[in-house]
Amino acid sequence: MARASNPRGTTAMWVRDRLDGLWSDEDFAAWYPRDGRAGISPAQLATVSVLQFLHNLSDRQAAEAVGCRIDFKYALGLELDDPGFHHSVPGDFRDRLACEGRADALLDLALDRLKAAGLVRERGRQRTDSTRILSAARVLTRLELLLETVRAAVEELARAAPEVLDGLVTAEWGERYGRQVRMCSQPSHPVSRLTQAGIDGHALLTAVRAQAPWCQMGRQIKVLRQVLVQQFYTDARDRLRLRDEKAGLPPAGCRIQSPYDTDARYVSRNDTKWTGYLAHVTETCDDEDTNVITDVATLVSAGDIKALPGIHRRLAHRQLQPAQHLVDAGYTSAVVIDEAARVHSTELVGPLAARGPNRHRKQQTGFARDDFTINFDDRTVTCPNGRVTSNWVQAPAMAPYLVARFHKNHCAPCPDRSRCTSGTSPRTINFLPRHLHQIQAKNRADQQDPRLAAPVLFPLRHRGHRQRDRQWPSDAPMPLPRDRQGPPPARPDRNRDQHPTP
């Protein structure tokens, strides 16, 4: 009946016909206890999770599809009269999936079977891009964060060591920390309340250290200690002071944003700001093959370039190293391009980030770094007015850059000194070593060639690049439409408690 109603087949049917299923129940034996009542096949639930992502379905919609759609029943090997399962079952399966690196192990199994079926191969072409994932916790102001952190620590101590709170918690504490914090946009006396919350938190940590030192390793106690260090300092008179920019307040991207999701960080990219994570998705993109996701990494860091070494390392472990890896400017640097070629024999294709701000280039006055001539054989640098310096050093603080310094006798009589360097100090030039300098020069020359530059900009965000003339085989199902790549952002659930009890 499935073949009669879908002569060309669907992606769900293709999973069973071409792969005979991505997983078997034996692959999940370690996930479940040996005793207990029988449950639903975990291999079927894993397949449903994949189809749910492809169709962008909610848990309720996925459960209804299993009960109603013939191609889903065909993929899972169910009878036509099988009612499926309750919509709460996929959530329990994902809870098990999130433990102990099981998701990566499951992806490894799926990729092994996809390789055996010839759907993915090593030394092809792959591409990587990132998408944002929102934290499920409510965004807190600075005052709300401190009050909620102290309240969470008090509740943890009330369960673990209630004797510590005797004589410490008063009626005022009950008013401040007796319920979850909800504040208006302009609360009254914010500075004094911030200071009072810091004093209360410090007193709580002191009491724990004196009366119940075993509680210092509690999760909320450790979070309280970190938040207080980030938000306060002690002056010369041993008084607690709020940190500001001058007093070493950590950047927003390094501070804890919620006492319940301590890994989430504030991220700002262009005009988009959010609190959460970045998911880096890598997929194959050969012209004649099906696109297959080969790696997914969820990281706290806001820098794409920090994720690339781990991506290459995992692809090498899976024996899926690409010959050509397409990325955008956030993943590239001359050092990373060179490392990918040397260590993994992978051509990293992507535009280098634009040059940083330079007052000579911005004001179009004086001489920029590109106006100087570098002779790597003679180890000399020549300025546009013909002055030559051989004062060429490699400063550890500037690695991998080399530093060339002109002598004051070179710059003092120069008629362009006021436009080339500030004050009476001579000009200094920073540049990369020869092999990295050549990589940088070639990459920027390629960016000026439209035949080479166009295909490598934002490969995952603009899905049409290099695929406009793609021809699909007649016996293969058409790809399912997706308006975004990677896992969808996890948004807060308005119907549940935004501050769950740990």
Beta strands, then each sheet from edge to edge (+ up, - down):
strand 1: 125-134
strand 2: 232-234
strand 3: 240-242
strand 4: 265-269
strand 5: 272-284
strand 6: 293-299
strand 7: 324-326
strand 8: 347-349
strand 9: 373-375
strand 10: 380-382
strand 11: 388-389
strand 12: 392-393
strand 13: 402-405
strand 14: 428-431
sheet 1: 4+ 5- 1+ 7+ 8+
sheet 2: 2+ 3-
sheet 3: 4+ 5- 6+
sheet 4: 9+ 10- 11+
sheet 5: 12+ 13- 14+
end
